[in-house]
């Protein structure tokens, strides 16, 4: 085993002189004052090795010994992770001694004493390969598959498998014999390096299936698909966290993973306190039962902050290999990029724009590329839908992280300070935001079969009306109400109808918080009917009075139970108003 000694210390970057071979990304432990500090190799120059330490290096001296492990940063994957709270190194935060995790202290992410009701899926004599399902246990109503080790190469035959019963995660549940006649004892635990994408699937097609979130400005205007990618940039106070909570709670996903990367401690505490209280509309239980939280606050070392998003993605890939639909939310990828920038600066690499690494675009692309919709080897499907938030300094959407994320994420939900100030929530800018999935023929075919063939044309028509309404609003601001024709006022108020009725949504109202696709279709058709109507008014005051009344009726309709007597009454009144003009 290779050993080394500390040569120099620059904050969390330490140089070691080694006496043997090491590899890029390998994990080592540096001893100091009785503590062993976990570190990762990031650069090798001859016998000098640069490592980034995941802990504080205060008090670390030149000459301190180090020992290399021979493996990369990896996570342990097994039943028992749901409803848990981890840090970026997969320490179970509920097992900490005190409020803070002490330096050199690492907790076991797994419950090794708990027994699970195992049901075999494979049988003796079956030929299996990496990630094939051997059996199943149930965890919080979720079917957790026990799989062939991810690292196994080639095929193997099941020599033996245990009968249905109670077993611990470290118990041997199957014995495999490889093509080289090597026996492999399999338990419920998987190991995988976090910075390597899992490719344990047969095919990764372009995603096409609508992911229902219950948020109209997403599902109707800028839809995201199951296995798709999106990001939410926006300045402080525009509602990123509330929108994330709404999507997490309502989206059609089996597993939810929240990665709080570099967030302020008070925001992380809010996640820890609020998520366990959220009710799951799909199961009637608590949302936390199918949720995992990965948290690294902004005061933690940069190396740990960098690792947190990779740890979360690796866990998501683990559940995807079971044929589950995973929703991964990262808040915020800006802090992850800042951690990359700090490490790049310490290594004196050539800086890119705003001192971010020159390969920032490649790093973001590779990470987003790990999401997706896949066909597994057994024909089942699994997916990872990834939505990250970006916190651009001063709300500047031209900064490098936002610009590079735009290149790879297919959905852009730009939160706008002006809309937030007007209390128009969700504060997603309807003009600048977009979904490239609307252009996919696969998605268009799915929508035609799922809803109808007029859905996308109607959405594009309303988008055009919103753009025209914004242009007219600017003219009215310059020329005044009397300075533009009445037709201009009608066009502007039609765009306001779209905004107030379709795009704005009350996340705290029991009815309006979640809109089913059937309800969204009804609202879309109603708003389209209003916008397509040719109105005749004498002056702009008549326009304002008419559309304010129409908006009020539509908002009350949104607050009414779908197809209830009250809902139908409001719809009737709206159509009567249309027929009167």
N, C-alpha and C positions, 0 to 999 in steps of 0.2 A: 504494500500500500504506500502510495507516494506521500511524503511529508514535506513541510516547508517551514520557513521562518519569516517573520515580518521584516520587511526592508524599509518601508515608508508608509505613512498614514496621512491621507488628505480627506478629512471628514469621513464619509462612508466608503471611500475608495482606498483599498490597501494593496500594496505591492508585496508579493511574497517571492523569496528565492527557493526554488523547489529542487528536490534531489531525484526526480523521476518524471515519467510522462503524465500529463494531465490533458483533459479535453475541454473544448469550449463549452461553457454552460455547466460544467461539473460543480458539484456542491462540496464545500469543505467547511471545517469547523476550526476556528481560531481560539486558542485558550488565553484567557486573561482574568486574573483575580479569581480563579475558581469557576468562571463561566465559560461556556463554549458558545462562540458567536457564529451563527450560521451565515455562510457567504456563498456567492456564485461567481464562477470564473467568467470574465467578460473580455479578456484580452490576454494573449500569450506572446511574449517576445523572448525567444531563447529560454533561458532558465528563469526569467522574470515573468511572473504571472500577476495580472491585475484582477482583483476580486472586488465585488461590491458586497458590503456587509448589510444584512437585513436588520441590524440592530444599531444602537448607539455605540460608537467606538471610543467614547470618552475613557481615558485612562489606559488605552491600549499602547503598549511599548514596542519599540523596535527589538527584534529578537524573540518575540513571543512565538511559540510553536503552533503549527497548523497541520491538520490531517485531512487528506482528501478521501471522499467516500466512493468514488468510481461511478457515481450515477448523477443524473441531472436533477433539477428541482422537479419533484413529482408530487402528486396527490394520491391519497388512498381513497378508493371509491368502493362503497359497500352500502347495504341497507342500513338505515339509521341516520342518514344525513338530513332528511326532511325535517323542517321546523327548527333546524339548528342555525346558530350564528357563528361564523368563522371569521378569522382575519385572512389576509392574503396568503399566508403560509399554511393555512388550514388548521390553525390552532382553534380549538373549541373555546369560544370566549366565555361560555357559561361555566367552564372549569377553572377559571382564573382564581388565583389567590389574591383577593382584594379588587380594587377598581381597575388597576393597570396590570398589564402583562409584564412581569419583571424581565430584565435583560437576561438572556440565556435560558429563560423558562419557556418550555414548549409543552402543549397539552395534546393528548391523544384525540384525534377527531372522531374516533369510532367508539361505540359502546361494545366492548368485547365480551361482556358478561350476559348481554341480553340474548334470549333464545327466540328464534324465528320459526314460524310454521312453514316448512319447506315442502313444495310439491314438485316432483320431478316432471320434466317435459321430455327430455331425451331418454333413451333406453340403451341398454347394453348392446354393443355391436354397431351403433350409429356412427357414421363418419361425419366428423365436425371440423370446422375451421375457426379461426379467430372470431370472437364475438358471437358465435352461435349460442342459442339459448339452451341451457342445461336444465333449468328449473325456475321456480318462481316463489317469491314470498310477498305478502301484502304488507304495505306500510302506509298507514293513514289513508286507506281505501285505494292506494295506487299500487298497480302490479309491478313489483321490482324484479326484473329478470336477473338470474344468476348465469353468467356467461363464461364461455371459454376464454382463457387469458388473452388479453388484447395483443400481447407481445409474441404469442405463439406463431410460428411461421409454418406454412404448409398445412396439411390435413392430419387428423389423428382419429383414432377409433376409441369409442367409449368402452373401456375395459370393465368398469363397474360404476354404479351410481346408487346413492343411498335411497332408501324408501322414504315415503312421506313421513314427516315427523318434525320434532323441534331440534334445531341445531344453532350453534353460535357461529359468528362470522368466520372464525378461525378453524372451524371443524372442516375436515375433508368431506366434500359431498360427492366427488367423482374422481376417478382415476382415468387418465387418457394415455394412450400409447401412440407415439408419433410414428412417422414413416421410417425413422431411424431406430425404431424399437426403444425409444426413451420413454420412461414413465413420467407423467406429470400429475402431481396431486393438486386438485383444484378445490379451493375454498370459496367463500363469498366475496373476497377482497380482490380488487383490481388495483394496479399501479400504472400511472401514466405520466410522462413528463409534460408539464403544462404548456411549454412553448412549441410543442409539436402537435399539429392537427391530426385527429383520428381519421383514418381513411378506411374504417371497417364497414364499408357499405359497397353495394354493387354499382349503383348509379346515382348521380347527382344532377337531376334535370333542372331546367329553369322553373322556379316556383310559379304557381298559377292559382292556388286556392285562396280565396278571400279569408283573411283573419278577422273575424268579427270582434270589435272592441266595444261596441255600444256607444262610441263617440261619433257623432254625425259628421263633424268636420274631417274625420279620418275615414270612416267607412264609406261615406258618400262622395266627398269631395276629393280626398287624396288617399285612396285605400292602400293598405299594406297587406301582403299575402303571407300565408303560412310558410315559414322558411325564408321570409324576406328580411331586408335590412332598412333601417331608417334612423334618422337622428333629429334631435330637438335642440336647436340652438336658441339662446335667448338670454337677455340680461337678468339681473337679480330682481325678483319680485314679479315676474311675468307668469308664474304658475307652472314651472317645469315639474316640480315635485307633485303637485295635485294632479296634473295630467298623467304622470307616470303611475300614480296610485290608481287612477281611474282605469288606465289600460291594464295594469296588473290584476286588478280585481275583476274586470269584466271580460277580458279577452278569452277566446276559446282555446285555452292551453291547459295541459295536464300538470305541468311543473312550472313554477315561477322562480327565477333566480335574480336577486337584486345585488348588484355590485356597487357599493358605495366607495368609490376610489378617490381618496384625497379630499373628501367633503369635510366641512367644519364639524367639530365634535357635536355641537348642538343639533345639527341636521341629522347626524347619524343616530343620536339619542331619540329623535323624533321617529325615525324609521323603526328603531327597536321597540318603542312604546306604542306606536300607532298600528303597525302591521299585525301584531297579535290580536288587536281588537277588531280588525276588519272582518266582516262576514263574507263568506264565499257564496255568491248567488247561484253557483252551479251545484254545490253539494249541500248547502244549508249549514255547513260547519264553519270553522274558522279558516280564513285564507292561509294563515301561517302553517297549517297542516301540510300544505303542498308547496311551501316556499322555503328557499334557502337564502340567507343573507350573508354576503361577503363584505366586510367593512374594514377599511383602512383610513383613518382620519388624516387630515392634512399635517398634523404634528408628528406623524410616524415617519421613519426613514424612507427616503425616496425608493429604495430597492423594494421594500415591502409594498409600497403603493403601486409600483410597476407590476409586481407579481399578481396583485389582486384580480385584475381583469382577466389574466390568463388562467388563473385558478377557477374563476367563475365559468369561463368558456369551456374548460376541460370537463367540469361537472356537467355542463349542459350537453356536451358530446356523449358523456356516459349515459345519460337518460335517453338521448336520441337513439342510441344503439339498442334500446329496449322497445323502440317503436312508439315512444311517447312524444307529445308535442310540447316543446320547451319554449318559454318566453324569457329571454335574458334582457334585463334592463341595467344599463351602466350609467352611473351618475358620479362623476362626470369624466368623459374621456379627455377633457382638457387637462385635468390634473394628472392623468396618466401620461399625456404628452409632455407636461411640465417635468415629470419625473425623468422621462427619457432625455429631456434637454439638460437637466442637471448632471446626469451621468455622462452625457456626451461632452459637456463643458469640462468636467473634471478629467476626462481622458484627452483633453486638448484636441478633439477632432475638429475638422473644418466645419464651421457653423453654416447652417442654411438660413432662410428667412426668419427674422426675430430670434436668432440663435438656436432654433430647433435643429435637430439632427438633419443632415442632408438626405437621409433615407426615411424621413418621417412619412412620406407618401407611401413607400413600400410597406412600412410597419403597419400603418392603418389599413392598407389594402389587404395584407395578409391576415390581419385579425378579423376584419369584416368578412373575408372570404371563408372563414371557418363556419359561419352560419349557413343555413340552407335546408332544402327539402331533399330527403334521400330515400332511395329504395334499398332496403337491407338485403342481405344474402338470402333470407328466407322469404322474400317477396313482400314483407310488411314495410310500412313507411314510418319515418320519423322526421322531425323537423326541429330546427332552432331558429326562432325569430328574434333578431337582435335589434334593439332600439337603444341608442346611446344619447345622452344629453351632452351638449357642448356649452361651456360658459365663456364666451368670448369677452375679453377685457373691454369694458365700456360699450358692450353690445355691438362691437365691430365685426360684422360677418365676413370681412375681407381678410381676417387674420389667418395664418397658415393652417391651424387645426381645422377650422371650419371649411376652408377652401379645399383641403385635401380630403376631408370626409365627404364633401359634396361629390367628389369624383367617383366614390365607390358605393355610397349609400343610395339606394334607389328611391327612398322617400325622404323628403325634406319638410319638416314642420317648424317653420321659423316663427318663434314667439316675438311679438312686437310690443314695445313699451307703450306706444300710443294706444293700442287696443286695450292693454291692461289698465292704463290710466282711465279709460272710458268705461271700465268694468265690463268689457265685452269678452267674456270667457267662454271657451278656451281662447286665449289670446293668439291663436295661430293666424298669421297673415294669410288671407285667402288668395292674394295675388302672387306673392313671392313663393309660397309653398307649392309643392308638387309631388306627384307620384308617377314614376316612370312605368309602373306596372299597368297603367291605363293604356300604354302603347303596346303591350304584349298581346299578340294574337291568342296565346294560350289563356290569358286572363279574360280576354273578351269572350272567348268561347265558353269559359266557365260561367261568366256573368249571364250570358244568354240562356244557358241551361238552368242556372240557379235562380235567376230573377226574371229578366226579360231582355230582349235585344235592343230596347230603347233606353236602357239605364245609362250607358256610357255617353251616347249622344246628348241626352238631357243634361248630364253633369257638365260636359264640355260647353254646352250652350249657356248654362248658368255661370260658368267660369268667365266666359266672354262678357256676359252682362255685368259681372262684378268689376271687371277691368274697365268697361265703359262707364260704370257708375263712379268709379274713382276719378276718372278723367273729368267727368262732368262736375263732381264735387269741387275739384280744384278750380274749374272755371267759375262756379258759383261763388267761391271764396274771393275770387279776384274781381268779378264783375257785379256781384250782388244778386239778390233774388230776382230783381226786375231786369237784369242785364242779359238773361238767357231765356229762350223760348219755353213755353209750358211743357212741350214735349221733352225737353231736357230734364225738367223736374220730375216728370213721370218716369223717365229712364233711371234717374238717380234713386227714386223711392222704390222702384222695382229691385234695385240692388240692395236697398236696405231691408226689403222683405226677405231676400235670400239670407242676408246676414242675421237678422233678428230671429227668423223662424228656423232656418236650417243650420247655420253655423254656430250660433250661440246656444249654450247648454248649461243648465244649472247642475253642477256636480254634487250639490248638497240637497237637491230635491229628490224625494223618494221615487217619483215617477220619471222626471225628466233626466235623471242621472244616467239612465241606461235606455238606449233606443235599439230595439230589435231591428233586423233587416226589413221585416215586413212593415214595421212602423216607419222606418226611414224611406221605404219605397212610397208609402202613402204621402209622407210629407214632401218628398221630391216631386211627386205627381201634382200635388196641390200647389206648390210653389211655382212649378212650371206653368200650370194653368193660369195663375195670376199674372206671371210675367209675359205670357203669350197673348193676354187679353189686350185689345185695342181700346184704350180709355179716351174719353172726351171730357175735358175740364175747361172752364173759362179762364181761371187764373191759378197761380201756384198755391194760393191759400186753400183752394178746394182740394188740390192734390195732397197737401200736407194733412188736412183734416181726414180725408178719405183713407189714406194709407196708415195714418196713426191708429185709426179705428181697426183697420184690417190687421195690423201688427198685434194689437192688443187681443183681438179674437184668436189669432194664431198662437200666441204665447199661452193663452189660457187652454187652448187645445193641447199644447205640448205638456201642460201640467195635469192633463186628464188621462185616466186609464185608457189604453188603446181599445177602441171599439166599445167603450162603455156608453151608456145613455148620454152622459154629459159630453163626452168626446164627439159623438155623432151630432149632438145639438150644435156645438161650435162649428163643425164642418158644414152643417146645413146653413147656419147664419153667414158663413164665409161665401158659400155659393150664391146665396140670396143677394149679398152685396155685389158680387160679380155680375149677376144678371140684371141688377138695377141700373148699372152704369152702361 
